[in-house]
Amino acid sequence: MKVWIPHEAGRTLLGEVPAGVGVEVAESTSKLPSNVAGVRFWVPPFLSSGNATALLADLPDLRVVQLLSAGADAWVGRMPDGVALCDARGVHDSGTAEWVVAAILSALRAFPAFALAQSRREWAYDRFCPTDELTGKRVLIVGAGSIGAAVRARLAPFEVTFTMVARTARPAEGVHGVDELPALLPGADVVVLLVPLTEATRGLVDRAFLAAMPDGALLVNAARGPVARTDDLVAELASGRLRAALDVTDPEPLPADHPLWELPDVLLTPHVAGSVRGVLARAYRLVGEQVRRFVAGEPLVNRVVDDY
């Protein structure tokens, strides 16, 4: 059988593969390494768009699609019968959690303003100090999965208090349900979005959600851009009442003339939270494990069921 992967380095990072498995590098869906016959396990390029799914119809022997991303929204509902879809849950926990902590600290401690002052060679102490601080903040994490747990662990030393929210409440674990957000948002200084993009979470952050956040609160989006309604977000941020740190936007990439670029108290990065040097090694450890499981007839991990 053939396994298609998108990185040459993956050949080594996979580890030992079972006898009879041929690993080929398919860097993109427009540059295929061989005939499609016999491809049973496919790892699409990282952050593939919905266009990559068009190749599914041309892979008659395909049985597994293993994503390198934690999100599967571009693939859900498009899989042929008999093809398993698996995400990379766990692979991006550390990188995304680091970005969230860095973004929160940067926004609260006014690093973007100081960086601009540095570019002007301006000693800006009197303009921006005292800054805000993370210590003592009330942090609401919307998305209580593995990345949410990683964010919580890294924020804990900053003496913050946490409220965790998941799709459904888990009272035994102290996790609230998403239906409780209207009551929880007014008590949050920092709101971190880590939910997958599904029909239930698309547009979750709307005018009512933002209005429920207290003055001066910080919204951190490390999920997907469409989790927030962009027009509502722009309107609220333009008023200066809220702050935001955004790694994802809708649309994406963000056009150069989009108002989000110039709004006050907005920190923007171009969907980089999971793009760290160690991610390939972690990702291909998972891929190698999945290939060995598949060949041995063992259950795959990280199966996407419904839209999760």
VEXDREN-2710 file (C-alpha; in Angstrom, 1 decimal):
% VEXDREN-2710
k/r/px/py/pz
1/MET/0.0/0.0/0.0
2/LYS/1.0/3.6/-0.5
3/VAL/1.2/6.3/2.1
4/TRP/1.3/9.9/0.8
5/ILE/2.8/12.6/3.1
6/PRO/3.5/16.3/2.4
7/HIS/7.1/16.6/3.7
8/GLU/10.3/15.0/2.6
9/ALA/11.5/15.1/6.2
10/GLY/8.5/13.0/7.2
11/ARG/10.1/9.9/5.7
12/THR/12.6/9.9/8.6
13/LEU/10.2/11.3/11.3
14/LEU/7.6/8.6/10.7
15/GLY/9.9/6.0/12.3
16/GLU/9.8/2.4/11.1
17/VAL/6.9/1.5/8.8
18/PRO/5.5/-2.0/8.3
19/ALA/6.7/-4.2/5.4
20/GLY/4.9/-3.6/2.2
21/VAL/4.2/0.1/3.0
22/GLY/5.6/2.6/0.4
23/VAL/6.0/6.2/1.6
24/GLU/5.8/8.9/-1.1
25/VAL/5.9/12.7/-0.8
26/ALA/2.9/14.6/-2.2
27/GLU/3.8/18.2/-1.4
28/SER/0.6/19.5/-3.0
29/THR/-2.6/18.2/-4.6
30/SER/-1.4/19.5/-7.9
31/LYS/2.0/17.7/-7.8
32/LEU/1.4/14.0/-7.2
33/PRO/4.3/11.5/-6.9
34/SER/2.8/8.5/-8.7
35/ASN/-0.4/7.0/-9.9
36/VAL/-3.3/7.3/-7.4
37/ALA/-3.8/3.5/-7.3
38/GLY/-2.9/1.9/-4.0
39/VAL/-3.0/5.1/-1.9
40/ARG/-4.7/3.9/1.2
41/PHE/-3.4/6.5/3.7
42/TRP/-3.1/10.2/2.9
43/VAL/-1.7/13.0/4.9
44/PRO/-2.7/16.3/3.2
45/PRO/-0.6/19.4/3.4
46/PHE/-0.8/21.4/6.6
47/LEU/-3.7/23.8/6.8
48/SER/-5.1/22.6/3.5
49/SER/-8.1/24.5/2.3
50/GLY/-11.3/23.1/1.1
51/ASN/-9.8/22.8/-2.4
52/ALA/-7.6/19.9/-1.3
53/THR/-10.7/17.8/-0.7
54/ALA/-11.3/17.6/-4.4
55/LEU/-8.5/15.0/-4.6
56/LEU/-10.6/12.6/-2.5
57/ALA/-12.7/11.6/-5.5
58/ASP/-9.6/10.6/-7.4
59/LEU/-8.2/8.2/-4.7
60/PRO/-10.2/5.0/-5.2
61/ASP/-8.3/2.9/-2.6
62/LEU/-8.1/5.5/0.1
63/ARG/-9.1/4.4/3.6
64/VAL/-7.5/7.0/6.0
65/VAL/-7.0/10.8/5.8
66/GLN/-4.7/11.9/8.6
67/LEU/-4.7/15.7/9.1
68/LEU/-1.7/17.6/10.4
69/SER/-4.0/20.2/11.9
70/ALA/-6.1/20.1/15.1
71/GLY/-9.1/21.5/13.2
72/ALA/-10.9/19.4/10.7
73/ASP/-13.6/21.9/9.5
74/ALA/-12.4/21.9/5.9
75/TRP/-12.9/18.1/5.7
76/VAL/-15.9/17.3/7.8
77/GLY/-18.9/16.2/5.6
78/ARG/-16.7/15.6/2.6
79/MET/-15.3/12.2/3.2
80/PRO/-16.3/9.3/0.9
81/ASP/-17.9/6.3/2.5
82/GLY/-15.4/4.0/4.1
83/VAL/-12.7/6.6/4.6
84/ALA/-11.7/7.5/8.2
85/LEU/-10.9/11.1/9.0
86/CYS/-8.4/11.8/11.9
87/ASP/-7.1/15.1/13.2
88/ALA/-3.8/16.0/14.9
89/ARG/-5.3/16.5/18.4
90/GLY/-2.4/16.9/20.8
91/VAL/0.2/17.9/18.3
92/HIS/-0.4/21.6/18.5
93/ASP/-1.1/21.9/22.2
94/SER/2.3/23.3/23.3
95/GLY/2.7/25.7/20.4
96/THR/-0.8/27.1/20.5
97/ALA/-0.7/27.4/24.3
98/GLU/2.6/29.3/24.1
99/TRP/1.1/31.7/21.5
100/VAL/-2.0/32.3/23.8
101/VAL/0.2/33.2/26.8
102/ALA/2.5/35.4/24.7
103/ALA/-0.5/37.2/23.1
104/ILE/-2.1/37.8/26.4
105/LEU/1.0/39.2/28.0
106/SER/1.9/41.2/24.9
107/ALA/-1.5/42.8/24.8
108/LEU/-1.8/43.5/28.6
109/ARG/1.8/44.8/28.9
110/ALA/1.4/47.0/25.8
111/PHE/4.2/45.3/23.8
112/PRO/2.8/46.4/20.4
113/ALA/2.8/50.0/21.5
114/PHE/6.4/49.7/22.8
115/ALA/7.5/48.0/19.6
116/LEU/6.2/50.9/17.6
117/ALA/7.8/53.4/19.9
118/GLN/11.1/51.5/19.5
119/SER/10.8/51.9/15.7
120/ARG/10.5/55.6/16.3
121/ARG/13.5/55.6/18.8
122/GLU/11.0/56.9/21.4
123/TRP/11.5/56.3/25.1
124/ALA/7.8/55.9/25.8
125/TYR/7.6/55.2/29.5
126/ASP/5.4/58.2/30.3
127/ARG/3.0/57.5/27.4
128/PHE/2.2/53.9/28.3
129/CYS/3.0/53.2/31.9
130/PRO/1.6/51.9/34.2
131/THR/0.5/49.1/31.9
132/ASP/-2.1/46.5/32.7
133/GLU/-1.0/43.1/34.2
134/LEU/-2.0/39.4/34.0
135/THR/-1.7/38.8/37.7
136/GLY/-5.2/38.4/39.3
137/LYS/-7.1/38.3/36.0
138/ARG/-10.2/36.2/35.5
139/VAL/-9.6/34.0/32.5
140/LEU/-12.5/32.3/30.6
141/ILE/-11.3/29.6/28.3
142/VAL/-13.9/28.6/25.7
143/GLY/-12.8/25.2/24.6
144/ALA/-11.9/22.8/27.4
145/GLY/-10.0/20.2/25.2
146/SER/-6.4/19.4/25.2
147/ILE/-5.2/22.8/24.0
148/GLY/-7.5/24.5/26.7
149/ALA/-5.8/22.3/29.3
150/ALA/-2.4/23.3/28.0
151/VAL/-3.3/27.0/28.1
152/ARG/-4.6/26.6/31.7
153/ALA/-1.4/24.9/32.8
154/ARG/0.8/27.6/31.4
155/LEU/-1.3/30.5/32.8
156/ALA/-1.6/29.0/36.3
157/PRO/1.7/30.4/37.6
158/PHE/0.4/33.9/36.9
159/GLU/-2.1/33.8/39.8
160/VAL/-5.2/34.0/37.6
161/THR/-8.6/32.4/38.2
162/PHE/-10.1/30.1/35.6
163/THR/-13.5/29.3/34.2
164/MET/-13.5/26.5/31.6
165/VAL/-16.3/26.1/29.0
166/ALA/-17.0/23.1/26.7
167/ARG/-19.7/22.2/24.3
168/THR/-21.6/20.5/27.1
169/ALA/-21.1/20.9/30.8
170/ARG/-18.9/18.5/32.8
171/PRO/-19.9/19.3/36.4
172/ALA/-17.6/16.7/37.9
173/GLU/-14.6/18.5/36.3
174/GLY/-15.9/22.0/37.0
175/VAL/-16.4/22.6/33.3
176/HIS/-19.4/24.8/32.2
177/GLY/-21.5/24.3/29.1
178/VAL/-21.4/26.8/26.2
179/ASP/-25.0/27.7/26.9
180/GLU/-23.8/29.3/30.2
181/LEU/-21.7/31.9/28.4
182/PRO/-24.1/34.8/28.7
183/ALA/-23.9/34.5/32.5
184/LEU/-20.1/33.9/32.5
185/LEU/-18.8/36.5/30.1
186/PRO/-19.5/39.6/32.4
187/GLY/-17.1/38.1/34.9
188/ALA/-14.2/37.6/32.5
189/ASP/-11.2/39.9/32.1
190/VAL/-9.7/37.6/29.4
191/VAL/-11.7/35.4/27.0
192/VAL/-9.7/32.8/25.1
193/LEU/-11.3/31.1/22.1
194/LEU/-10.1/27.5/21.4
195/VAL/-13.2/25.8/20.0
196/PRO/-13.2/23.9/16.7
197/LEU/-15.1/25.5/13.9
198/THR/-18.4/23.7/13.6
199/GLU/-21.9/24.8/12.7
200/ALA/-22.6/25.2/16.4
201/THR/-19.5/27.5/16.9
202/ARG/-19.6/29.5/13.6
203/GLY/-20.5/33.0/14.6
204/LEU/-20.5/32.2/18.3
205/VAL/-18.8/35.5/19.0
206/ASP/-21.5/37.9/17.9
207/ARG/-22.8/41.3/19.0
208/ALA/-24.4/39.8/22.1
209/PHE/-21.3/37.8/23.1
210/LEU/-19.1/40.9/22.8
211/ALA/-21.6/43.2/24.6
212/ALA/-21.6/40.8/27.6
213/MET/-17.8/41.2/28.1
214/PRO/-16.9/43.9/30.6
215/ASP/-15.2/47.2/29.6
216/GLY/-11.5/46.7/28.9
217/ALA/-11.7/42.9/28.6
218/LEU/-9.4/41.1/26.2
219/LEU/-10.6/38.7/23.5
220/VAL/-8.0/36.1/22.3
221/ASN/-8.9/34.1/19.2
222/ALA/-6.6/31.1/18.6
223/ALA/-9.5/29.0/17.2
224/ARG/-10.7/29.8/13.7
225/GLY/-11.7/33.2/12.2
226/PRO/-15.4/32.4/11.5
227/VAL/-15.9/31.6/15.2
228/ALA/-16.3/35.3/15.4
229/ARG/-18.6/37.5/13.3
230/THR/-16.1/39.9/11.8
231/ASP/-18.5/42.8/11.3
232/ASP/-19.6/42.6/15.0
233/LEU/-16.0/42.3/16.1
234/VAL/-14.9/45.3/14.1
235/ALA/-17.8/47.4/15.4
236/GLU/-17.0/46.6/19.0
237/LEU/-13.3/47.0/18.7
238/ALA/-13.6/50.3/16.9
239/SER/-15.4/51.7/19.9
240/GLY/-12.3/51.1/22.0
241/ARG/-14.3/49.3/24.7
242/LEU/-12.6/45.9/24.2
243/ARG/-9.1/44.7/23.3
244/ALA/-8.3/41.7/21.1
245/ALA/-5.4/39.4/20.2
246/LEU/-6.2/37.5/17.0
247/ASP/-4.2/34.7/15.3
248/VAL/-7.1/33.9/13.0
249/THR/-9.5/36.1/11.0
250/ASP/-12.4/35.9/8.6
251/PRO/-11.5/36.3/5.8
252/GLU/-8.0/34.8/5.9
253/PRO/-5.5/36.0/4.7
254/LEU/-6.7/39.4/5.9
255/PRO/-6.9/41.9/3.0
256/ALA/-4.5/44.8/3.3
257/ASP/-7.4/47.3/3.3
258/HIS/-9.4/45.5/6.0
259/PRO/-10.3/47.7/9.0
260/LEU/-9.0/45.2/11.6
261/TRP/-5.4/46.2/10.7
262/GLU/-5.8/49.7/12.1
263/LEU/-8.2/49.3/15.0
264/PRO/-6.9/50.4/18.5
265/ASP/-5.7/47.7/21.0
266/VAL/-5.7/44.9/18.4
267/LEU/-2.7/42.5/18.1
268/LEU/-2.7/40.5/14.9
269/THR/-0.6/37.5/13.8
270/PRO/-1.1/35.5/10.6
271/HIS/-2.3/32.2/11.8
272/VAL/1.0/31.2/13.3
273/ALA/0.1/29.7/16.7
274/GLY/0.8/26.1/15.8
275/SER/3.7/26.9/13.3
276/VAL/6.7/26.1/15.5
277/ARG/9.9/24.2/14.8
278/GLY/9.0/21.2/16.8
279/VAL/5.6/20.6/15.2
280/LEU/6.8/18.4/12.3
281/ALA/8.4/15.9/14.7
282/ARG/5.3/15.7/16.9
283/ALA/3.0/15.5/13.8
284/TYR/4.9/12.7/12.2
285/ARG/5.2/10.7/15.4
286/LEU/1.4/10.6/15.3
287/VAL/1.3/9.8/11.6
288/GLY/3.8/6.9/12.1
289/GLU/1.7/5.6/14.9
290/GLN/-1.5/5.8/12.9
291/VAL/0.1/4.0/9.9
292/ARG/1.3/1.2/12.1
293/ARG/-2.2/0.9/13.8
294/PHE/-3.9/0.9/10.4
295/VAL/-1.7/-1.9/9.0
296/ALA/-2.1/-3.9/12.2
297/GLY/-5.9/-3.5/12.1
298/GLU/-5.9/-1.6/15.4
299/PRO/-8.3/1.3/16.1
300/LEU/-7.1/4.7/15.0
301/VAL/-6.8/7.5/17.5
302/ASN/-8.1/11.0/17.0
303/ARG/-11.1/9.9/14.8
304/VAL/-13.3/12.8/13.8
305/VAL/-16.9/11.8/14.6
306/ASP/-19.7/14.1/13.4
307/ASP/-17.9/17.5/13.3
308/TYR/-15.4/17.0/16.2
END
